[in-house]
Amino acid sequence: MNIQLSLLADEAVELVHDADGGIRYYPGCVAEDLTAQWFVALRELIAWHSEQRPMYDRIVDVPRLMASVTLNDPDCPPCLKAAHEVVQKVAPAPYNRVGLNLYRDQHDSVAMHNDRVHDLAEGCPIAIFSLGATRDMLIRAKRGGSSHRIALAPGSVLVMSHASQYTHDHGIPKCSQPQGPRISLAFRGRITR
């Protein structure tokens, strides 16, 4: 599927600068009507699951649904391949997996964190493609410095360099107002063992 990229390189918003590309936000990479179609398709096609994790001496539910897809899987949905094509135009890299998160409403979230780098290909960025409702992402320097709150609109791509995982945390907070559902597609280059 050939997707027309609707942005120019100079439309990127640089949030964090580092030698590997920092953290950049690319709004409007794909039209909202097409991202709405992809949202509906993925919500129905993906085998979403919930997880539990230990936290503060107890087991808690992860506040979102999750899934993971290998990009070379013959059953990979066409819209994931199309989103991958868009991401490659914005931030070319050897992505081989996409982690999907379904934020069902304003109560779903992901705590501030950095991605684990031990199984990421050295130097490979993480590209997050957004579908569905707009949600804010918080980005905070680990050792002081500036923080950012950016609204991740449908059809946008946020690119975080490999190096930024050492210097910054990111997360999607809960909201006090009702929110529609959102799906994030996190493209990563994972080391295969």
C-alpha positions as CSV (number, residue, x, y, z in Angstrom):
1,M,0.0,0.0,0.0
2,N,1.6,3.3,-1.1
3,I,0.7,6.0,1.4
4,Q,1.2,9.7,0.5
5,L,3.2,11.3,3.3
6,S,1.5,14.6,4.1
7,L,4.3,16.4,5.8
8,L,7.6,18.1,5.0
9,A,10.8,17.4,7.1
10,D,10.8,21.0,8.3
11,E,7.3,20.5,10.0
12,A,8.9,18.3,12.7
13,V,8.8,19.7,16.2
14,E,12.1,19.0,18.1
15,L,11.3,18.3,21.8
16,V,14.7,17.0,22.9
17,H,18.0,17.4,21.1
18,D,20.8,14.7,21.2
19,A,23.4,13.4,18.7
20,D,21.1,10.5,17.7
21,G,18.1,12.6,16.6
22,G,16.6,13.3,20.0
23,I,12.8,13.3,20.4
24,R,10.8,14.7,17.5
25,Y,7.1,15.0,16.8
26,Y,5.7,14.8,13.3
27,P,2.0,15.9,13.1
28,G,-0.4,15.0,10.4
29,C,1.6,12.2,8.7
30,V,-1.6,10.4,7.6
31,A,-5.1,11.9,7.1
32,E,-7.6,11.3,10.0
33,D,-10.1,9.5,7.9
34,L,-7.5,6.9,7.0
35,T,-6.2,6.6,10.5
36,A,-9.9,6.1,11.7
37,Q,-10.2,3.1,9.3
38,W,-6.9,1.7,10.6
39,F,-8.1,2.1,14.2
40,V,-11.3,0.2,13.5
41,A,-9.4,-2.6,11.7
42,L,-6.8,-3.0,14.4
43,R,-9.3,-2.9,17.2
44,E,-11.1,-5.9,15.6
45,L,-8.1,-7.8,14.1
46,I,-5.6,-7.7,17.0
47,A,-5.7,-10.3,19.8
48,W,-5.6,-7.8,22.6
49,H,-4.7,-9.1,26.1
50,S,-4.4,-7.7,29.6
51,E,-1.4,-8.2,31.9
52,Q,-0.6,-7.9,35.6
53,R,2.6,-6.7,37.2
54,P,4.0,-6.6,40.7
55,M,3.9,-3.1,42.2
56,Y,4.4,-2.2,45.9
57,D,4.1,-5.7,47.3
58,R,1.0,-6.6,45.3
59,I,-0.1,-7.6,41.8
60,V,-1.9,-4.9,39.8
61,D,-3.6,-4.9,36.4
62,V,-1.8,-3.0,33.7
63,P,-4.1,-0.1,32.8
64,R,-4.4,-0.7,29.1
65,L,-4.7,-3.7,26.7
66,M,-1.6,-4.8,24.8
67,A,-0.4,-6.8,21.8
68,S,2.8,-7.4,19.8
69,V,3.3,-8.2,16.1
70,T,6.3,-9.2,14.2
71,L,6.4,-7.1,11.0
72,N,7.5,-10.1,8.8
73,D,4.6,-12.2,10.1
74,P,2.4,-13.2,7.1
75,D,-0.6,-12.5,9.2
76,C,0.5,-8.9,9.9
77,P,-2.5,-6.7,9.1
78,P,-2.1,-4.6,6.0
79,C,-2.8,-1.4,7.9
80,L,0.2,-2.1,10.2
81,K,2.4,-2.6,7.1
82,A,1.1,0.7,5.8
83,A,1.8,2.5,9.1
84,H,5.3,1.0,9.0
85,E,5.8,2.4,5.5
86,V,4.9,5.9,6.9
87,V,7.2,5.5,9.8
88,Q,10.1,4.5,7.5
89,K,9.6,7.7,5.5
90,V,9.8,9.8,8.7
91,A,12.5,7.9,10.6
92,P,14.1,5.1,8.5
93,A,15.4,2.2,10.7
94,P,15.4,-1.6,10.8
95,Y,12.1,-2.0,12.7
96,N,11.0,-5.6,13.0
97,R,8.3,-5.5,15.8
98,V,5.4,-3.3,16.7
99,G,4.0,-3.1,20.2
100,L,0.4,-2.1,20.3
101,N,-1.4,-0.4,23.3
102,L,-5.1,0.1,23.4
103,Y,-6.1,2.9,25.8
104,R,-9.8,2.2,26.2
105,D,-10.7,5.5,28.0
106,Q,-9.4,8.2,30.2
107,H,-8.6,5.7,33.0
108,D,-6.0,3.8,30.9
109,S,-2.4,5.0,31.0
110,V,1.3,4.1,31.1
111,A,3.5,5.3,33.9
112,M,6.6,7.4,33.3
113,H,9.4,5.1,32.0
114,N,12.1,4.6,29.5
115,D,12.1,1.7,27.1
116,R,14.4,-1.2,28.1
117,V,17.4,-0.9,25.8
118,H,19.0,-4.4,26.4
119,D,16.9,-5.9,23.6
120,L,16.8,-2.9,21.2
121,A,19.1,-2.7,18.2
122,E,21.9,-0.3,19.0
123,G,21.1,3.2,17.6
124,C,17.6,2.2,16.4
125,P,14.9,4.8,17.4
126,I,11.4,4.0,18.7
127,A,8.7,5.4,16.5
128,I,5.1,5.8,18.0
129,F,2.3,6.1,15.5
130,S,-1.0,7.3,17.0
131,L,-4.6,6.2,16.1
132,G,-7.9,7.2,17.6
133,A,-8.4,9.9,20.3
134,T,-5.7,12.4,21.0
135,R,-3.8,11.8,24.2
136,D,-1.1,13.7,25.9
137,M,2.4,12.3,26.4
138,L,4.7,13.6,29.1
139,I,8.4,13.6,28.5
140,R,10.7,14.4,31.4
141,A,14.5,14.6,31.7
142,K,15.9,12.2,34.2
143,R,18.3,14.6,35.7
144,G,16.4,17.9,35.8
145,G,15.9,20.1,32.8
146,S,12.9,20.7,30.7
147,S,9.7,18.7,30.6
148,H,7.2,18.5,27.8
149,R,3.5,17.7,27.4
150,I,2.6,17.0,23.8
151,A,-0.8,16.0,22.4
152,L,-0.3,13.0,20.2
153,A,-3.0,13.4,17.5
154,P,-4.2,10.6,15.2
155,G,-1.9,10.2,12.2
156,S,1.1,11.6,14.0
157,V,4.5,10.0,14.7
158,L,6.7,10.6,17.7
159,V,10.3,9.5,17.2
160,M,12.6,8.9,20.2
161,S,16.2,8.2,19.7
162,H,17.9,5.2,21.3
163,A,20.0,7.6,23.3
164,S,17.0,9.4,24.7
165,Q,16.0,6.3,26.6
166,Y,19.0,6.9,28.8
167,T,18.2,10.6,29.4
168,H,14.4,10.9,29.4
169,D,11.3,9.2,30.7
170,H,7.9,9.3,28.9
171,G,4.4,8.3,29.7
172,I,0.7,8.7,29.0
173,P,-1.2,10.0,32.1
174,K,-4.7,9.2,33.1
175,C,-7.2,12.1,32.3
176,S,-9.7,13.8,34.5
177,Q,-12.1,14.3,31.5
178,P,-13.7,11.5,29.4
179,Q,-11.5,10.4,26.5
180,G,-12.2,8.2,23.5
181,P,-10.1,5.1,22.8
182,R,-6.6,5.4,21.4
183,I,-4.2,2.8,19.9
184,S,-0.5,3.5,19.8
185,L,1.8,1.6,17.5
186,A,5.4,1.5,18.9
187,F,7.8,0.4,16.1
188,R,11.1,-1.0,17.5
189,G,14.1,-2.8,16.1
190,R,14.4,-5.7,18.5
191,I,17.5,-7.9,18.8
192,T,16.6,-11.4,17.8
193,R,18.3,-14.2,19.6
